[in-house]
Amino acid sequence: MKKILTITSSISGANSYTIKLADAIIARIQAIYPGSTVKTYDLAKNPLPHLEAAHFEAFQVPAELRTADQQAAAHYSDTAVSDLMEADFVIIGVPLYNFNVPSTLKAWTDHITRAGITFSYGEQGPIGLVNGKKVFLAVASGGVYSDGPMSAYDSSVPYLKNLLGFLGMTDVTTFRAEGLKIPQLAETALPNAVEAINEYAF
């Protein structure tokens, strides 16, 4: 039995292609590891607050010494980090908004990036402390950004791979439903992505 953590951020709800991709990944994992549990962060419905000074100040204080206000400020981050650390698989839905991740997803990454907890600095530089995770990015876009002339416009996947790698999560696989707004590609974009998921060796 495995623990699956799913992070979604699409504002499209049931029509979201990233959620459909994430669900397909979950189904494959549960088929291979029956009984696996799923915890979902729907950041469109329940966003984490964007990082403010109060949050950062609370992070600098040991948990046992925090005031009530500091405990409240650190709660979002502490919970997000705990859920991340417990997960075996992490699935991140990545709708491409203006060539990058939604601001709600960026807020989640800010809350899980904690010096001394999810990364540290050693003599040779930074050390990621979030290890042993398999991460899947479920990406959806109206255009084609995986390669070709528009690839340089996609800041979402490079950002997430860099950030996740910095935290120690280097085993990252990307599945894309792309060309969703291009007539000749729209009908096959999602089926092709789901087929790739079903053929992947989990």
Buried (B, 14 or more C-beta within 10 A) or exposed (E): EBBBBBBBBBEEEEEBBBBBBBBBBBEBBBEEBEEBBBEBBBBBEEBBEEBEEBBEBBBEBEEEEBEEEBEEBBEBBBEBBEBBBEBBBBBBBBBBBEBBBBEBBBBBBBBBBBEEBBBEEEEEEEBBBBEEBBBBBBBBBBBBBBEEEBEEBBBBBEBBBEBBBBBBBEBBBBBBBBBBEEEEBEEEBBEBBBEBBEEEEB
